[in-house]
Amino acid sequence: MRTYICLIADDRFAVPSLLFQEAKDDLAIRAMALAQLRANPHWQSLEVRLDDEVVFTLERADADVHG
């Protein structure tokens, strides 16, 4: 398992929230992140990092398009 760092832009807060999430690979964390973005209407974007590298970024529109 890998530990990913998620930076969440939430429309209720000025500072991004930080979430640590474990997943087996990039595909698994993408599915988890998209599900979390869909479940939280206040989340505007979610940047996922592994160590010092950005793995991907999801925007609110990504959750709306794929949902």
Buried (B, 14 or more C-beta within 10 A) or exposed (E): EBEBBBBBBBEEEEEBEEBEBEBEEBEBBBEBBBEBBBEBEEBBBBBBBBEEEEBBBBBBEBBEEEE
